[in-house]
């Protein structure tokens, strides 16, 4: 029963963790919301028509106020389409904000015969239900209104409404311009590179007026929280609901994140000067991040927009150092934007610490090298399902002697159960004498009752590390294996959960319920295959594949060891 108890322990801990997270999300007290930000009637860009610009935490720290609400009588704007080999973007000329982003290399659903051409994954969207946009701009140090500044609320001009990376072209540049009556001209340039999810942003400030212009460049991400699952069951069965979604940033030394429900808490709110960092909004498998120049110190803040509305919006912003542009002079402000997949092992080359957006938590030290091994096995097998099977065999090979101790201890303990039952009958309710006699029996037969526990404690971190690797690995998303179209989703035919249930039945047959076992425990052991089938039915198929193959190999190992223990005992009796 040791294998069954081992996996029961894993399952109970995992379910307890998921239930606790579900309870915390459903019943935790709501975070206090800043009253100063409360407004109603927001528009599609997260603003209120006719509202007066409001100060943000940046303003309270000595930085200029950046408005989230435009003045009335707005100029009309128009969408611009930008297409490369990996991205399709929609840019609104209001502020040059990126309001729509398709990741062309990542379909939104697995490819099947019924759906051979699924649409691409949508990362950015300005619709009310899935609002997630990228904004940037310049804010003047003078006390001017939003319409008089080249902020994300000002309307820019574009030479065309559609741009595309041509065949043989490596880079695509898109210019947006803004100019005021005093002669200040701003050219905002997006530079996109073939095969890259990194977008370079340059804001060129040309002062053609007669007055000194001072101000700050800023970049921000703004989005709504995803819809809350309707029940704990929905949260348990949906990997995206189980994963972290919110803001994250890197201080140059430390990775930090902020869940949407904690945006309103003053103690958790971001308001810091950071050098060499970045600011991001995370989703499962994909994210958006602003990356200021590494040697530049920016002011980072988080803010809740319209917190009292039914759909509040959450913002993370970086504000650069003050820029001064004398009449007849020009200055450039630069930043980089990442819109793309969370591919482990490739992101740190873009910016230090960006790989941390794949957050394995306390199991990082185990999960990161395990992901590297899984990727290495995939390079050999050329299929993620086969790579998982090879990983099982590799781990089993490395822990063979350790688990052999567990199975050998289990086999010897099983043989002692009739004698332990006799001791229970002899001593009845005298637990002290029963325990003493039991320990003497173990000592006489040279059986260590803890021999089956130590391997479990040692291998448990490995199993949990692997759980997070298979849960968060983008590579398994839409990866097919035999009848399974997507290893990151549940087995569509529930074959793997049933296989694992059969493995558990085989384990029970190999280790029949011992004499003297508590009746309640004995009944629980009998229904465990059904419980595991129901639990694994909603796990990602990659996880189920691992546990099913691991169970089959473990069952074979246990049968082999039990057979040898029985044979050695027969030889000893014959001698």
N, C-alpha and C positions, 0 to 999 in steps of 0.2 A: 504493500500500500504506500510505500514511501514516495514513489513517483506521483501517485494520485494526490497525496497530501502536499507534496511540493507545489504542484500546479494549483491546487486549491488555495494554498497560501498566497501565491502570486495573484490569483484571480480575486480573492477576497480583498487584498490590499489595493488592487487596481480599482475594483468596484467601489470600495470605501472612499478612495481618493476622488473618483468621478462623482459619487453621490455628494461628497462634501463640497466640491466645487459647484455642483448644481444647486445645493442648498444655499451656499453663500451668495450665488448670483440671484436666486429667487427671493431670499428672505433677509439678506443683509440690509441694514438701514441705508437709505439713500444718502449720497454725499451732499454736504452743504454746498449751495450754489451761490456764486457771487452776485449780489443784487444789482451791482452797477452794470452788469452785462445783460440783464434781462430785458429783452425786447420781443415784440411779436410781429407777425405778418412779414416774415422774411421772404425775399425773392430767391430766384434760382442761384444767385451767386452768394447766398448767405448774408444778404443785406436787407435793409428796410428802406424803401423809397422815401425820399424826403427827410431822412433822419440826419441828425447832426453828427459829425465824426466823433467817435468816442475814444478816449485814451485807453491804452493797453498797458500791461505790466512793464513794457519797454519804456513807456513815457514816464512812469513812476520811478524808473531807475536812471533818469536823466537822458533818455533817448527820446526822439521825436514821436509824437502820436501817430499811429498808423490806423487809419479808419477801416472799419469793416462795413460801413454803410455809406453809399453814395448820396450826393445831393440830388435834389429833384431836377427835372428837365434834362435827363440823360441823353447823350447823343446815341444814335443807333449804332450797333456793332454788327459784325458779320463773322461767320466761321471760316477758317482756313484749314484745308486738309494738307497734311504732310505725310508722305508715305516713303518708307525705306524697305529694305528686304526683311526687317524684323519688327518694325513698328508702323502703325497707322495712327496718326494723331489728329485731333481736331483742336485748333487753337482759336480762341475767341479774341477778336481784335480789342475787346475791352481788357486792357491790361496785358494782353499777350498771354492770357492764362490758358494752360492746357486743360481742356475740359473733357477730353475723351481720348482713351489710349487702348488700342487693340494690340495684343502680343501675337503677331502673325504665326510664330513658330510653335505656339502652344494652343491647340484646339481646346474649346470649352468642354468637350465631351470626347470619350474614346471613339476611335474610328471603327465602325461596324458596317456590315452589309446594308443595314437599313439606313444608317447615317454615315455615308462615306465622306461627306464634306461638312463636318460640324463647324460652326462659326468660331473665330479665334477668341481667346480668353480676354475678357474686358477687365482692365485694371482701373482706369479712370472713367468716371461717368458723372455728368452734371444733372442727372435726373434726381428728383426729390428723394426717392426711396433708397438710391445707392450713391448718394452724393459723395464724390471723392475727386478733388481737383488740385492742380498745382498752380501756384500764383507767385508772382514776383513783381518788383517795382522799385521806385525811388521815392523817398519822402523828404521834403524840404525841411530844413531847420526853422524856416520862417513860419509865421502863423497864417498859413494859407488854407483854403478849403480843398477838398479832395479833387475837385474838377480842375484846379490850377496846378496839380502836381502829376508827374508821370508815374503814378502808382498803379496798382492792379485794378483800379477803378477807372482810369483814364482810357479814352479810346485812341488806339494807334491806327496807323494806316499801313496797308500792304500793297505791293505792286501786283500781286496775283492772289487768287483765291484757292489755288491748288499747286502743290509742289511735290515732285516725285524724284527719287534717286534713279537716274538713268542707268542703263546697262553700261558697265565699264567705268562708271563714276564712283569714286570712293567716298566723297563727302558731299553733303548737301547743306547749303546755308540759306536761312530764311530771315529776312530783315523786316522789322516792324518799326515805324517811325512815329514820333510825337513831337510837336513843337508848340510853344506858347507865343503869345503876342509880344512878349519881351525879348524874344530871340533865343530862348533856351531850346535846344534840340536834343532829343534822346533817340538813339538807334539801338533797338534791342535785337540781337542776332542769336538765333538758335543754330547750332552746328551739329549735324547728325552724321555719323560715320557708318559705313557698311558693316553689317554683322555686329554692331555694338548697341547696347542698351543705355549707354552713357550719352547724354546730351550736354554740350557745352553752351553756356549762356554768357554773352557779353553785353553789357549795357554801356554804350558809348555816349558820354555826356559832352556836348559841345555848347559852350556858353557864347552865344553871339550877341548877348545883351551888354548893358553897361554896368551891371551890378554883380558883385561877387555872389556866387551860388554855393550854398553849403547844404548838405543833406546826407542821407544814408541809403545804401542799397539794402534790400531785404528779400528773402525768399521764404515761402511758407507752404505748408500742406494743410488742406482743410477737408474734412470728411464727416459723415455721420457714422454712428455706430451701426453695425449690422443688426438686422432684426433679431430680437431675442427668440430662442427656441420656445415653442409652445409648451413644452413639458421637459422634465428631467430625462425622459426617455428619448426625446428628440435630441437633446444635448449629448446623451450617451452614444447615440448612433451616428452623429454627424461629426466627422473629424474637424471640420472648419469651426464648429461651435466649441469643440474641446480645446482648440488652439488659441494662443494669445492673439488678440487683435487690439491695436492701440498705437500710441506713439512710442518711439524709442530714439535714443540719442547716444552718442559716444563722446566722452569728455577728453579724449586723447589718451586716457588711461583706463577708463571704466565704462562698461556698457550698462545703460539704465533704460527702463521702460516704464510706461504709465498706462494702465488700463483706463478705458473710457470712463468707467464709473468713478474713478478717483481724480478726474480732471478738476473737479470743483473743490477738492480738499486743499487747503492752503499749505499744509505741511508737505504735500506731494507735488505741488505745482512747480514747474521748471521756471527759474529766473536766475540765470547764471552767465558769467563770462567764460567762454570756452575757446581754446585754441587747438586747432588741428582735429576738430570733431566733425560730426554730421548729424542731421536730423531726419527721421524717417517715420512713415506710417506703415505698419506691418499687417499683412494678411497671410493666410496659409499659402505657402509656396511662392508668393510674389510680394513685392513691396515697392514703395517709392521713397527716394531719399535725396535731400539737398546736401551737397558736399561743398562747403566754402573752401577757398584756398588754404592749404595746410598751415602756412605760416601766419595766417590772419586770425585775429581774435574777434569773435562775434558774440553778440548778446543773444542768448537762447531763451525763449519763453514759450509757455503753453497757455491756452486760453479756451474758455467755453463761450461760444456765440449763441445767443438766444437760449439760455439754459432752461427757461420756463416754458418753452414751446414743446410741442409733442415730438419734434425732431430736432433736438439741439445739435449743433455742429462743433467739432473739436479741431483745434488749430495748434500746430507747432511751427514756430517761426525762428529764423536766424536773422539778426540785424547786424550789418557790417559796420566798420569804423566810419567816422565822419569823413566825408569827401568835400574838398574845397576846390571850386573851379572859378578861376578869375576870368574876367571878360577877355574874349579872344583865345581862351585856352580850352583844352579838352582833357577828359579823364575817362579811363575804362574801369568798370567793375565787373568781376568775373566770378562764376560759380559753375558747378557741374550738377547735373540732375541724373539720377539713375531711376529708370522705369523698367522693371523686368523681373526675371525669375530669381529665386533664392537658391542658386547653385553653389553648394558647399565646395570650398577649396579654390574658388575663382574670384571671390569678391574682395579679398584683402589686397589683391593686385590693383583694384580700383581705388580703394581708400583703406587705410589701416583700421582694423576693427570691424569692417563691414561684414565679415564672415560671422560675426556674433549675432547677426539678425536671425540666424538659425540657433535658437536658444534651447539647449538641452538641459539647462538648469544644473542640478547637483550631479547629474550623470554625464556631464560634458567630457570628463577625463576618460570615460569608457566609450561614450557614443561616437566621439570624433574619430578615434583610431578604428573603431568598428565600421564606421561608414567608409573609411579609406580601404579597409580590407574587402568590404562588399563591392566597392567600385573596382578594385583590382580583380576580384573574381568575375565581375561582369565583363571586364575586358577580355577575360579568357573564354567565358561561356557565351558571350554575346546575347544573353537573355537574362533579365532580372530574376525570373522565376528559378532558372537553373543556378544563378548566383546565390540565391537564398538557400537552395538545397546544398550547394557546396559549402556555404557558410555553416550550416548545421553540421555537416560532416567534419569540417575543420574544428569547430568548437568541441564537438563530441570527441574528436581525436585528442585534443589538448587536455580535456577534462576526463578522459577515459578512466584513469587510475583513481581519480577523485570520486567519480560516480560509482566506480566498482566498489569502493569502500562502503558507500551508501547502500548499494544493492546487496552486498555480502552481509552487512549488518542487518538489513531487512530480512534476508533469508534465515539467518540464525535466530533472530527474534521471533520469526514465525514458528520455528520449530519449538521454541520454548513456551508458546502460548498455552498448550494443554497443561503444562506443569504450573504455569502461573495461575491458570484457572483453578487448579487443585489447591494452591496456596490461598486463593481467595475463599474457597469453601472451608478450608481448615481454620483460618483466622477470622472469618466473618467480618465484623465491623471494627476489629482492632487494627486500625490503619498503621500504627507504629510498628507492630510486630509484622504486619504484612509487608511493609516497606523494607524492614530489616531482612526478612527472609528472601524477598525478591532481589535485593542487592547481593546477598550471599549467593543466590543462584546465578546471577550475572557473573560474579567473580569466579565462581567454580567453573562455569562453562566458557569463561574468557570472552564474554560478550560485552561490548560497550554500548549502552543504550543511547548514547549521544553520537554514535558513529554515523547515523543517518542524518543528523541535524547539521553537523559542521559543513559537509559539502553543499547543503542547501544555502546556508548563510554565505558561503564563499561565492557561489554561482549566482545568487540573487541579483547583485548589481549588474552582472553581465546580461541577465535577462531583461532587466529594466532599461539598461542602456540600449539594448537592441530594440525594445518596444518603441522608444522615442526615435531611433534611427528609421525604423520602418514606418512610423507614423508621420514623420516630417520630411522624409526624403522626396524631393521633387522628382527624382529619377523614376520612382515607382508609379507616379501619377500617369495613368493611361497606359502603363506598361502591360502588355498582354502575355499570357502564359497558358498554353493549351486552351481550355474552355473559358478561361477568365479574361475578359477584355480589359480589366483595370485592376492592377494589384493594390491600388490605394483605396479601392471601394470594396464593399462586401461581395463575397462569392455569390454570383447571381443564381446559382443552382444549389447552394448550401452543401456542396459536396465535401469541402474541406472540414467544416464543422462536424459533419456526420462521420468522416474518417477519423477525426480525433475522438469522437464518442466511442467508435469501435475500438480504438486503441485503449481507451480507458476500460472498456469492457474486458479486453484482453488482459489488462493489468489486474483487474479484479479476479479474473479466472486464474491467473498465475498466483495471486495472493488471495485465496478465499478468506472471507470474514473469519477472524480468529475467534476461537472459543473464549468466552468470558468477556468479549467486547460489549460495551454498553449498547443496549438495543437501539437507542436513539441514534447513536453514532453509526451503527450497522445499517440502519435504514437510510441515513444520509449518504453513506457510501454507495448504496444501490441507486440512488437517484442522481448522483453526481454526473454521470454521462449525459443525462438530459439537461441538467443545469449548464454544463459546459457547452453543449450544442446550442442552447439558446443564447448564451453569452457570446460565443464566437461567431454566431450567425450574423452579427452586426459589426464585427471587427473588420479592418481592412484585410483583403484576401492575402496580402503579403505576410501579415502577422499569422493568419491561420495556416498558411503554407509552412511557415517556419515551425509552428508548434505541432502541426500534424506530422511533419517529417521527423522532428525531434522526438515526438512520442513514439513513432514507429522504431526509430533507431534505439531509443531508450528501452522499449519493450523487448527488442531483440537482445540487447545487452543484459537486461535483467533475467531473461529466460536462460541465457548462456551461463551466467554466474550462478543462478539458482540451481541449474542442472549440475554444475560442477560441485557446488556445496553438497547437494544430495549424493552425488557419486562419491565424494571424499568421505562422507559419513558412512556410506555402505562399505567402503574399503576399510575404514577404521573398525567397524563392527565385525567384519569378516576376519580381521587380524586378531 
